[in-house]
Amino acid sequence: MEKVAYDASHTVEVGTVPNIVSIGKPPWSNQVHRGKLERIIVQLGAGKGRFSEVSGIPRSIGCIGNNFFLLHREPLSPERVKELIREFKGMSGKELWLTNYDRIEYLTSVASYAVEIGVPEVYAVVRLEDVDSIEPFEDVRFIAEFEYSPENFHRLEAYSWLHGALVMVQGTHLDEFKSIKTTFPGEIYIDVLFPGSARKLDFNVIEVKRILNPSVEKYHDCLAGTLAITADGYALPCPLLRNYVIGDVKELGLKKVLRRKKLKAFWKMTKDDVGACRACPFKYICHDCRALEYQASGEIDGLEYCQIAF
């Protein structure tokens, strides 16, 4: 196979263009939502990622990445985590996302358990540098996370058994990334890194935000159907909305958490609930990350990253 040089010491194999499933948004953002629980994102530790809630997580889909969070009390026990997964399975839950592990062995054991009891889709997000520590097993959809570079893509190609890759990309590298050739056969989720302020944006936000979701007039395209559980047992509408606790799963089961009106309000938070978006003709084809907006503006209905309103 032909080789193409990208620096003085490395080469990248020429293959097909990557199978890009989503850019700047979770892969479920184009799915039809019906107001029921669709997925839970379970964090299994503080995480080992280099982006933290203290310094800010400038990531469009950092919600399913391996970041670093502060834990305010003892983590959930492995037994309690398994109980929650069993309850999710009993409620006909479909997608289980496992993230923010501290030990790869714990991540893989929980993933294996979820498969054993019949959870339909089990996703486990791992750092690229930890992939060699994993023994692949059937029905767990491992996703490797890494920051974009031709060198990292070259490393990825050795793991054709991976389900996908969560690739953190600087805005200035978006066009370069989308034209890269690779032999990796899995799905690619582009996790765009946002600057702290719209004044420093270096990419076309309108293009990144574009979605096609038939239920977006009634449900938030990203938050709807999603429940996040932190390593220390707090239920959130999104892993990055750390100040919006819905319930405590150390005390409550999933069914009681799902009855909370606060959670349903997040699921139904459409652009009609964001004042500056209400009159915009593009509001129903525009995805936005409420967590990123909250982080930048301090308001849940903030509007920092819009090139139309400002």
N, C-alpha and C positions, 0 to 999 in steps of 0.2 A: 504494500500500500504506500502511496506517495506520502512523503513527509514535508512539512512546512516549518521553517525555523521561526521561533518567536523571540528568542534571545540568543545570546552567544553559546549557551550550553544546553538548551532544551529544544525538543521538537514536539509538535502536536500532529496526531494522525488526522488526515483528511477523511471525513465521514459525511454524514448527512447533517442538515441543520437540526438543532435540538428540538425535542418535542415540548415546546413551551405551553404549559397548561394555563398559567396565570401570570400576570405582571402587576405587581403592586397591590395584590389583594389575595385573600385565601382562595383555594380552589373551589370552595362551595359558593362563592359569591354570585355565580350565574345560575344556581339551582333554584327551582321553585320551592318556596317556603309555605308551610300550611299552619303555622302556629303551634307546632308540637316539638318536643325535644328530638333533635336529629343527631347531635353529637355531644360528647363531653371531652374536654381537654383536661387531662389529669397531669399535674406536675408532681414529680417524684423526688424533688429536692430543691435546694437553693439554685442549682444550676452552675455550670462552669463556663458559660459564655462570657465574652469580654464586654458586652453591653449590659449595664445595670440600671435598676430603677433609680439609683442615686444620681448617676451622671446623665441618665436619659437613654431611652431605647429608640433610636432614630430609624425604626424599621416598619415598613408597611405591613408585613406579616410576621413581625417578631412575636406575635401571639402563639405561633407554633414552633418558634425557634428555641434554641438553648441559650437563654440569657442568664442573668444573675439577679436573684431577688433576695430581699431580706426576709428572714423567717422570724415571726414575732412570738413563737411558742414551739413546743415540741411537734415534730412532724407527725402526720397520721401513721399509725402502725401498718405494716404490710397486711395484716388481717383486715383492718378497716378499709384499706384500699380495695382489697378483693371483695369485701362486702358491697361496696359501692358499685363495683363493676358488675357483680351479680344482679344488683338491683337494676342497673342500667339495662342489662340483657333481658331481665324480666319485664321491662317496660317497652320491649321491642326496639331498643336503641340500636342504631346502625353503626355509627362511626365513633371509635375510641382513639383519641390522639394522646400518646404518651410523650411527655417532654421534660426538660429540666432535671434530668437525673443527676445524682452525684456519683453513683456507682453504676457502671454499665451492666453489672451482674443483676442488680435490682431491676433495672429497666427490662432486660430480656426475660427475667423470671415473671414479671407482671404481664408482659406481652404474651408469653407462652400460656399463662393461666387464662387470659382472655380468649385466646384461640381455643383452648381446651373446652371452655364452657359454651362456645359457639357464638361469640360476638362476631357479627358479619364482617366488619372491616376494622382491622387493628393496625394503626400507624405508629411507628416508633421513630422519633427524630433523634439522630445521633450526629455528633461532630465527625467531620471527615477523618480527623486524626484518631478517632476511636474505632473506626470501621474494622481495622485488623483484629480488634478484640472480640468481634462478634462471630459466632457460629451461626450462619444463616439457617433459618428453619421455616418450614412451609406455612403460608397463610399470614405471616407477619410482614407488613409492608414497611420495610426500613427506608428511611429518607435521610440522606447525608446532607449536613449543613456545612457550608464553607463560604468564605469571601471570594468573590470572583477574581480569578487570574488564569491565564492560559496554563500555568503550571498546575494549579489545583484541578482544572478540567482534565488535564493529562492524567493526574492521579485517579480521578473519578472513573476513568475508562477501564481501570483494572477491576472494577466491581460491577460487572454487568448484572449481578443478581439483585442489586438494589432496586427498589420500586421507583425511587425518584431522588431528586436533589433540590434542596432549598438553598438558592444561591443569592447571597447578599451582594448587591451591585450598586456602585456609585452612579449617580445620575449621568455623569459625563461618560460612563462606559456602557450605557444602555444600548446604543446603536451598535457598538462594537460587539457586545455580547450576543445580540440577536442575529448577528451574521456569522458567528463562530461555527466551525464544522466540528463534529464530534462523532465518535462511534458509540457513545453511551446510549443505550436503548430506552432508558426510563423517562419518567415525567420530570419536567423542570418547572419549578416555581420560582419566579424572580422576585426577590425580596428587596425592594428599592430602599436605599438609605436616604432619608429625608434630612435636610439641614434643620437647625433649630428655629429658623425663621424663614418666611417666604422670600425675604429679601436676598437670601443666598441660594434660592432654587437654581439648579443648573440643568433642569430637564423639563419637558413639556408635561405639566401635571394633568392637563385635560386629556391627553392621550393615555396616560397611565390610569386615570380614573374611569375610563370608559367601560361600561358594563352593558349587558343585555339580560335583564332578569324580569320575567313576566309577572312576578309577585311584588316588585319593588314599590308599588304604590301603596301597599298594605303593610309590608314587612321590611325591616332593615335588611339589606342584601347580605350583610356579614354577620350581624349579631343574632338574627332570627334563628331559633332552633339550637343555639349554642349555650352551653353551660361550662364554665371553667372551675376547676377545683385546685386550690393552691396546695402546696406540699404540707402546709400546717392546717389545712382543713377549712378554709374559707371558700364559699361559693361566690363566684363573680360572673357578670355577664360577658367578660372578656379577660384573659389573663393579664392584660396591660392596664385594665381599669381597676387598679389596686385599692382605690378609695371607695369603691361602690360594692360593698359587701351585701350579698343577697341573703345569706344564711350561713350557719355553722354546721358542717356535716359531721363534726364530732358529736353533735347533739341531735341533728335532724337527718332524716333519710331524704333521698332525692325527691320523692313524691311531695313531701312538705315544702321543700325548697321551690319546686316548680309551681306551687300554688301562690307564691309571692307575687303581688301585683307589680312590684318594682322590677322584677325580671321580665314580665310580660310587656312592661312599658319600654324596656330596652329593645325587645324583639320587634316592637311596632314603631320604633323611632325612625320614621321616614324623613325625607328631606322637607316635608311639610311641617315638621316639628322644629326645624332649624330656621330661625327667623330670616336670616340673610339669604337662605336658599329657596324660600317659599315661592317667590315670584320668578325664579330662574327657569327659562324654557328648557334647560338641559338637566333639570334636577333628577329626572327618572332614568337617565342614562349615565349618571355620575356616581361612582362609588366613592365613599370617603371613610377614613379610619377615625372613628370618634376618639379612640385612645390617643392617636397622634395629635389630633386637634386639641384634646384636653391637656396633653402634655405641653403643647406650645402656647396655649392661651389661658389655661386655668379654668376654662368653662367647657362643660360637656356639649354645649351647642356652639362652641367656638368655630371660627372660620378663618384659619390662618393660611391654609394652603389652597387658595382659590385664585386663579389668575383672571377670573372674570369679574368677581365682586370687587377686587382691589386693583 
